[in-house]
């Protein structure tokens, strides 16, 4: 019984967090130039409104969204450890390179032409470890919770994250020019180089 409760609340957290997080980047990246006209506080307030509305809607409809529960499956719970471990390993390798401001999108909203293009550590083998990590976490939670809705969230996350990555790469090319283009030629987007 307790595992069912843990699965249910984990599913709710993913339903609240993942779509809102993806929406945040889908608002920030394509509308960054417009949002830069505002103060950082106003920009985040404008970004926060649709996120709060989406999360509130998901919370309100949670029982309908989570209606298809495939039940506790110990094999899937065991399999969920693989993406969880991989995601944790990726996180440990990139976290020292990213400040909280970078993770929150401040450079995009401030239009900063300064900064350093991060190409060392895990970034020397994969361009977007944060997004790969996110995909692995979502897959792990989908397997762990075993709700149809979370499998759908995982599948829908893949094209949305790719879209976000394309927006981000466009912004990075504008900020770092040829250095970023050369970096893109050397380092793969999602699947790390094994050296």
N, C-alpha and C positions, 0 to 999 in steps of 0.2 A: 504493500500500500504506500509506504513512504517513497519508494522509487517512482511510483506513478505521480505523486505530488511533485517530486523534483523534476521529472520530465515535463509536466504541465507548466510549471513556472519557468523552466528554462526555455520552453517554446514561446511563452509570452514575452520573455525578455528579448528573444531573437526577433519576434514579430514587431516589437516596439523599436528596437535598435537598428536592425539592418535596413529596412526600407527608409527610415528617417536618415540614417547615415548616407545612404546612396543618394537620396534626394538632396541632401546638403551639398554634395559635390556636383550634382547635376544643376544646382542653382548657382553655386559659386563659380565654377569654371566658365560656362558660356556667358554669364552675366557679370563677370569680374570687372570689365571696363566700366559698366554702368554703376556697379556697387562701389567702385573706387571714388566716385564723385562724392560719396557720403563719408561721414566719419566712420571709424571702425565699429563703434557701438551701434550706430544706425544700420550699418550693413549687416551686422550679426542679428539685429532685431528683425530685419526684413527676411533674412534667411531662416530665422527661428520660427516665424509664424507658420509657414507651410509644414515645417517639421513637427511642430506641436499639434497641428490639426491632423496630420497623418497618424502620429502616434496615438492621439486621442481616439481617432476613428478605429484604429486597430484594436485598442483596448476595449472600446465599446462593443465591437463585433467579435471579440476573441472567441466566444463559445461557438459561434457559427463558423468562424475560420478554422478553429481546431476541432471541428465535429468529427473528422475522420482520423481516429487514433488507431494505429495498427498494434498498439499494446507494447508492453515491455518485452524487448527482445534482447536477451543477454549476449547473443552473438554480435548483433549490431552495436551494442554498447561496447563490447570488446573491440570491434573494428573501428569505432569512433576514436579510440586512443591513437590510431595511426595519424589521422589528420591533426588531432590535438597536439601530438608530440612534434610533428613537422612544423606546425604553425608556431609553437613555442620556440623551436630552434631558429626559425626565421626571425621572430621578434627579438630574440636575444642578440642576434647578429646585426640588426638594423637600428635598434633603439638608441645606441650611443651616437648615431649620426643625426638624428632628428630631434630638434627641440620641440617643446610643446607648441610653440608658435607655428612652426612648419607643419606639424600634424593638424593644427586647427585652421590652416589655410590663410594665415595672416599675410605671407608674401604675395599671394594671389590678390588679396583684397587691398593691399597697400600699393600694388603695382611696382614692387621693388625690383629695380634693375641690378641691385647689388646682391650680394650673397655668393656662395660658393657652390659650384656644381659638384655634388657628391658622387665620386667615382671610385672610392676605395672600399675596402671590406666587402661585404656582400654585394654592394653596388658595382663592384668590378665584375660580377658574374651574372647579375640579374638587375634590370632597370626598375622593376616595380615590386620589390619584396613585400611592401605593405599590402598591396592588393592580393597577391598570392596568399599571404598569411590570412587575410580576411576570408578568401574563398575556402581555405582549409578549415578555418574555425566554423564557418557556416555549414560546410559538409559534415564536420564532426558533430555539431549540434543536431543536424538533420538525422544523422544515424542514431545518435543518443536518444533523442526524443521520439523518433519514429512516428511523426505526424505527417500526413499528406501535405499540409500547408508548408511545413518546413522544407520538404523535398522540392516543392514548387518555388519557395523563396530561393533555395539554392540554384535551381535552374534559371530563374529570372535574374539572379544576381550576375551570372556569367556575362550576358550581353550588356547589362547596365555597367558593370565594372569596365568592360572593354571600351564602352562609350566614354566613361569618365577618364580612362587612360588616354584616349585620343585627344580629349579636351586638354588634359594636363600636359601632354607632350607638345601640343601646339603652343601653350603658354610657356613651356620651358624653352622651346626653340626661339620664341620671341625674346626671352630673357637672356639666353646664353649663346644664341646664334650657332656659329660653326662648331664651337666646342661641343654643343649638345648633339648636333648632327653627326659628328665624328664618334661621339660616345654611343649613339644609336647604332652606328655601323659595327661597332666592336662588341656591344653587349646585347644579348637577347632580352626581349621584353618580359617574358613570363617563365620560361624554362631555363633554369640556371645552367651556365657552362660548368662542366665538370673538368677541373684541371688537376 
